[in-house]
Amino acid sequence: MYEERPPGDGFDGRVTCVWRQVTDADSTRLVVPDGCVDLIWGPSGAFVAGPDTGPMPVRVRAGDAFTGIRFKPGGVGDVFGVPVHALRDQRVPVADLGFSVSGEGFPAWRQAAMSGGRLASMRAAVVARLRATAPADVAAPAIAEALRTGRSVGEVAWALGFSERQLLRRSLASFGYGPKVLQRVVRFQRALKLARAGVAPAEVAVVSGYADQAHLANEVKRLSGVTLAELRR
């Protein structure tokens, strides 16, 4: 069972959803790149899942419960006290990130878990960190949207008034990887959304900005490790 809910107030528009998953059988779940950073509390404790550049198989057992807060692409900023690119393709326990947060912050999580207050404690900790750190780059949503349309990195930089070097620097700081990788990820996510809505692969390729259906198939396999048909299921 997997459930997403609106994030609620206090996140300054930087969180896309809160979610919960309880697995019903031993299995391997496939996590694919989406440009997001997640704060997750699972059976082994709380950790941060950084922005992925490829498939991440996760082995789970029946009854495992996970609670998460998912930041929008470019939304995490300095919340976890390290550059976003340092979290790329990583799963990092919060204890390793050097937090010093009192009250309802991260050190209180273990006690909150016993009382069933995981999400409330996570929410309070994130809201406190958002208030204490610099805001996310206001240009991040525009960067992601411009790259999603299929324009080249040079065209996007020009349209946004940046040099290509500035676009690279801001992309690394906001998303954890450069604009070329970001473009592949956001284009892949757009294609996946269309495919799951029942759009034919040839049309998915055109609408998502791929050269052709073969280009779409190759990119999906590189980013997810499986075919588009398998992801649709």
Salt bridges, closest charged atoms under 4 A:
GLU4 OE2 - ARG70 NH1 3.24
ASP24 OD1 - ARG29 NH2 3.89
ASP38 OD2 - ARG70 NE 2.87
ASP52 OD2 - ARG91 NH2 2.84
ASP137 OD2 - ARG170 NE 2.85
GLU145 OE1 - ARG148 NH1 2.57
GLU219 OE1 - ARG184 NE 2.81
GLU219 OE1 - ARG187 NH2 3.90
GLU219 OE2 - ARG222 NH1 3.01
